[in-house]
Amino acid sequence: MNAMKLIIIDCKAWERHCSDFANFIHRIEQLIGNPPETEEWLDNEAVCRRLGISKRTLQSYRDTGKIPFSIIGHKCYYKESDVTELLNTGNE
């Protein structure tokens, strides 16, 4: 049978410990910041449907820098927010 171990700490020492721990957490949060919200990524087909354009037009948008993209495994992906921004600016 395991015996329970009892540790007695002065109230002020416990409060100091809790305060130090809270400060530590605060410093860590400042270093790493708030984690970014995950954003949906769209492939070529989804972007073409969303914008109502052809794959060739989307290629032109990539070539001219009109829409940012990332390539993963020989496929292009686009942040949903970038596609939405392009829709909102009306620069299709």
C-alpha positions as CSV (number, residue, x, y, z in Angstrom):
1,M,0.0,0.0,0.0
2,N,1.2,3.5,-0.8
3,A,1.4,5.9,2.0
4,M,0.3,9.5,1.3
5,K,3.0,12.1,1.8
6,L,2.0,15.3,3.4
7,I,4.0,18.5,2.9
8,I,3.2,21.6,4.8
9,I,4.0,25.0,3.3
10,D,3.7,28.4,4.8
11,C,0.8,30.3,3.4
12,K,3.0,33.2,2.2
13,A,5.5,30.7,0.5
14,W,2.5,29.1,-1.3
15,E,1.2,32.4,-2.5
16,R,4.7,33.4,-3.7
17,H,5.0,30.0,-5.5
18,C,1.6,30.6,-7.2
19,S,2.6,34.1,-8.2
20,D,5.9,33.0,-9.6
21,F,4.2,30.3,-11.6
22,A,1.6,32.8,-13.0
23,N,4.5,35.1,-14.0
24,F,6.3,32.2,-15.7
25,I,3.1,31.4,-17.7
26,H,2.8,35.0,-18.7
27,R,6.4,35.1,-19.9
28,I,5.9,32.0,-22.0
29,E,2.7,33.4,-23.5
30,Q,4.6,36.6,-24.5
31,L,7.4,34.5,-26.1
32,I,5.1,32.3,-28.2
33,G,2.2,34.6,-28.6
34,N,-1.3,33.3,-29.1
35,P,-1.4,30.3,-31.4
36,P,-2.7,31.3,-34.8
37,E,-6.1,30.1,-35.8
38,T,-5.9,27.4,-38.4
39,E,-7.0,28.5,-41.9
40,E,-8.4,26.3,-44.6
41,W,-6.3,25.8,-47.7
42,L,-7.9,25.4,-51.1
43,D,-6.6,23.5,-54.2
44,N,-6.7,24.7,-57.8
45,E,-10.2,23.2,-58.5
46,A,-11.8,24.8,-55.4
47,V,-10.3,28.2,-56.2
48,C,-11.5,28.1,-59.8
49,R,-15.0,27.2,-58.6
50,R,-15.0,29.9,-55.9
51,L,-13.7,32.6,-58.3
52,G,-15.6,31.3,-61.4
53,I,-12.4,31.2,-63.5
54,S,-10.5,28.6,-65.6
55,K,-7.4,26.8,-64.5
56,R,-5.5,28.9,-67.1
57,T,-6.7,32.1,-65.6
58,L,-5.7,30.9,-62.2
59,Q,-2.2,30.1,-63.6
60,S,-2.1,33.7,-64.9
61,Y,-3.0,35.0,-61.4
62,R,-0.1,33.0,-60.0
63,D,2.3,34.1,-62.6
64,T,1.5,37.8,-62.1
65,G,1.4,37.6,-58.3
66,K,-2.3,38.4,-58.2
67,I,-2.9,35.6,-55.7
68,P,-0.4,34.1,-53.2
69,F,0.1,30.3,-53.2
70,S,2.1,27.5,-51.8
71,I,3.3,24.4,-53.5
72,I,3.2,21.2,-51.6
73,G,4.0,17.9,-53.4
74,H,3.8,19.5,-56.9
75,K,0.3,20.9,-56.1
76,C,-0.7,24.5,-55.5
77,Y,-2.7,25.5,-52.5
78,Y,-4.2,28.9,-51.6
79,K,-5.3,30.4,-48.3
80,E,-9.0,30.8,-48.1
81,S,-8.5,34.4,-46.8
82,D,-6.4,35.3,-49.9
83,V,-9.2,33.9,-52.2
84,T,-11.8,35.8,-50.3
85,E,-9.7,39.0,-50.4
86,L,-9.4,38.6,-54.2
87,L,-13.2,38.2,-54.5
88,N,-13.8,41.3,-52.3
89,T,-11.5,43.5,-54.3
90,G,-13.2,42.6,-57.6
91,N,-9.9,42.3,-59.4
92,E,-10.7,39.1,-61.2
